[in-house]
Amino acid sequence: MTVEGRTSGAGRIGARRDRCVGAGQCVLAAPAVFDQDEEDGLVRVLDEEPPVSQSDAVREAVWACPSGALDLR
């Protein structure tokens, strides 16, 4: 098991804030994993290695990002 009691996760999320346009699609798809910064509206990753239960939502968020600012490894 890993540190938080997970046997495996959804992967590791990367966010390039310099590419983010603040559309918020990631937050709509996976609110437990993404948020938007109150100052500039850009993406904030709340959990860089979310649990496997968030896999579908994270993949949806990455797919829905209009600027391609998110990646999943």
GUDOKE-924835 format. One record per residue: residue number from 1; residue in one letter; x, y, z of N, C-alpha, C, CB in turn. Coordinates in steps of 0.1 Angstrom, whole numbers, plus 5000, padded with zeros to 4 digits. Glycine has a CB too. Layout:
BEGIN
- resi/resn/nX/nY/nZ/caX/caY/caZ/cX/cY/cZ/cbX/cbY/cbZ
- NUM/A/X/Y/Z/X/Y/Z/X/Y/Z/X/Y/Z .
...
***
This chain:
BEGIN
- resi/resn/nX/nY/nZ/caX/caY/caZ/cX/cY/cZ/cbX/cbY/cbZ
- 1/M/5008/4988/5000/5000/5000/5000/5009/5012/5000/4991/5000/5012 .
- 2/T/5003/5023/4995/5010/5036/4995/5007/5044/5007/5007/5044/4982 .
- 3/V/5012/5055/5008/5011/5063/5020/4997/5065/5025/5017/5077/5018 .
- 4/E/4987/5068/5017/4974/5072/5021/4965/5060/5021/4968/5083/5013 .
- 5/G/4970/5048/5022/4962/5036/5022/4957/5031/5008/4951/5038/5031 .
- 6/R/4963/5037/4998/4958/5034/4984/4967/5022/4979/4959/5046/4975 .
- 7/T/4961/5013/4972/4969/5003/4965/4974/5008/4952/4961/4990/4964 .
- 8/S/4966/5016/4945/4970/5023/4933/4961/5035/4931/4968/5013/4921 .
- 9/G/4966/5044/4923/4958/5057/4922/4955/5059/4907/4966/5068/4927 .
- 10/A/4949/5071/4905/4945/5075/4892/4957/5079/4883/4935/5087/4893 .
- 11/G/4968/5081/4889/4980/5086/4882/4985/5098/4889/4977/5088/4867 .
- 12/R/4995/5105/4883/5000/5117/4888/4996/5128/4878/5015/5117/4890 .
- 13/I/4990/5139/4884/4985/5150/4876/4995/5161/4875/4972/5155/4882 .
- 14/G/4996/5167/4863/5004/5178/4861/4996/5189/4856/5016/5175/4852 .
- 15/A/4998/5202/4860/4991/5213/4855/5000/5224/4851/4980/5218/4866 .
- 16/R/4999/5229/4839/5008/5240/4835/4999/5253/4835/5013/5238/4820 .
- 17/R/5001/5260/4846/4993/5272/4848/4996/5283/4838/4996/5278/4862 .
- 18/D/5007/5283/4831/5010/5292/4821/5002/5290/4808/5025/5292/4817 .
- 19/R/4996/5278/4807/4987/5274/4796/4972/5275/4799/4990/5260/4791 .
- 20/C/4969/5275/4812/4956/5275/4817/4948/5288/4813/4955/5274/4832 .
- 21/V/4936/5287/4808/4928/5299/4804/4917/5301/4814/4922/5297/4790 .
- 22/G/4916/5294/4825/4906/5296/4835/4892/5292/4832/4906/5310/4839 .
- 23/A/4890/5283/4822/4877/5278/4818/4869/5271/4829/4878/5270/4806 .
- 24/G/4876/5264/4838/4870/5257/4849/4864/5244/4846/4860/5265/4855 .
- 25/Q/4867/5238/4834/4862/5225/4831/4867/5214/4840/4865/5222/4816 .
- 26/C/4879/5216/4844/4886/5206/4853/4878/5205/4866/4900/5209/4855 .
- 27/V/4874/5217/4871/4867/5218/4884/4853/5211/4883/4866/5232/4889 .
- 28/L/4847/5214/4872/4834/5208/4869/4835/5193/4869/4827/5213/4857 .
- 29/A/4845/5188/4862/4847/5173/4860/4851/5166/4873/4856/5170/4849 .
- 30/A/4860/5172/4880/4867/5166/4892/4869/5176/4903/4880/5159/4888 .
- 31/P/4858/5180/4910/4860/5190/4920/4868/5186/4933/4846/5195/4925 .
- 32/A/4869/5173/4934/4877/5168/4946/4892/5169/4943/4874/5154/4949 .
- 33/V/4896/5171/4930/4910/5171/4926/4914/5185/4921/4912/5161/4915 .
- 34/F/4906/5193/4915/4909/5206/4910/4901/5217/4916/4907/5206/4895 .
- 35/D/4907/5229/4916/4900/5241/4920/4906/5252/4912/4902/5244/4936 .
- 36/Q/4900/5264/4913/4906/5276/4906/4911/5285/4916/4895/5282/4897 .
- 37/D/4922/5292/4914/4928/5302/4922/4918/5314/4923/4942/5306/4917 .
- 38/E/4916/5318/4935/4907/5330/4937/4913/5343/4931/4905/5332/4952 .
- 39/E/4926/5344/4930/4932/5356/4925/4931/5357/4910/4947/5356/4929 .
- 40/D/4935/5346/4903/4936/5347/4888/4927/5337/4881/4950/5345/4884 .
- 41/G/4920/5329/4888/4911/5319/4882/4918/5307/4875/4903/5326/4872 .
- 42/L/4931/5306/4877/4938/5295/4870/4937/5282/4879/4953/5299/4868 .
- 43/V/4940/5271/4872/4939/5258/4879/4948/5257/4891/4942/5247/4868 .
- 44/R/4942/5250/4901/4950/5245/4912/4947/5231/4914/4946/5254/4926 .
- 45/V/4957/5223/4916/4956/5208/4918/4955/5206/4933/4968/5200/4911 .
- 46/L/4944/5200/4937/4943/5198/4952/4949/5185/4956/4928/5198/4955 .
- 47/D/4950/5175/4947/4955/5162/4950/4963/5157/4937/4944/5152/4954 .
- 48/E/4976/5158/4938/4984/5155/4926/4984/5140/4923/4999/5159/4928 .
- 49/E/4981/5132/4933/4980/5117/4931/4967/5112/4937/4992/5110/4938 .
- 50/P/4956/5115/4930/4943/5112/4935/4940/5097/4936/4932/5118/4927 .
- 51/P/4931/5092/4944/4928/5078/4945/4921/5073/4932/4919/5075/4957 .
- 52/V/4922/5060/4930/4917/5053/4918/4902/5056/4917/4919/5038/4919 .
- 53/S/4895/5059/4927/4880/5062/4926/4878/5075/4919/4874/5064/4940 .
- 54/Q/4888/5083/4917/4887/5096/4909/4892/5095/4895/4895/5107/4916 .
- 55/S/4896/5083/4891/4902/5080/4877/4894/5086/4866/4905/5066/4875 .
- 56/D/4881/5082/4866/4872/5086/4855/4871/5101/4854/4859/5079/4856 .
- 57/A/4869/5107/4866/4867/5122/4867/4880/5129/4863/4863/5126/4881 .
- 58/V/4891/5124/4867/4904/5130/4863/4906/5129/4848/4916/5124/4870 .
- 59/R/4904/5118/4842/4905/5116/4827/4896/5126/4820/4902/5101/4823 .
- 60/E/4884/5127/4825/4874/5136/4819/4879/5151/4820/4860/5135/4826 .
- 61/A/4885/5154/4831/4890/5168/4833/4902/5171/4823/4895/5170/4847 .
- 62/V/4911/5161/4822/4922/5163/4813/4917/5164/4798/4932/5151/4814 .
- 63/W/4907/5156/4795/4901/5156/4781/4894/5169/4779/4892/5144/4779 .
- 64/A/4887/5174/4789/4879/5186/4787/4886/5199/4787/4868/5186/4797 .
- 65/C/4899/5199/4792/4906/5211/4793/4909/5218/4779/4920/5209/4800 .
- 66/P/4903/5230/4777/4904/5236/4763/4918/5240/4759/4895/5247/4762 .
- 67/S/4926/5242/4769/4940/5247/4766/4951/5237/4767/4944/5259/4776 .
- 68/G/4947/5224/4771/4957/5214/4772/4966/5216/4783/4964/5212/4759 .
- 69/A/4962/5223/4794/4971/5226/4805/4973/5214/4815/4965/5238/4812 .
- 70/L/4965/5204/4813/4966/5192/4823/4972/5180/4816/4952/5189/4828 .
- 71/D/4979/5172/4824/4984/5160/4819/4983/5149/4830/4998/5161/4813 .
- 72/L/4982/5137/4826/4981/5126/4836/4992/5116/4832/4967/5119/4835 .
- 73/R/5000/5113/4842/5011/5104/4840/5009/5092/4849/5025/5110/4844 .
***
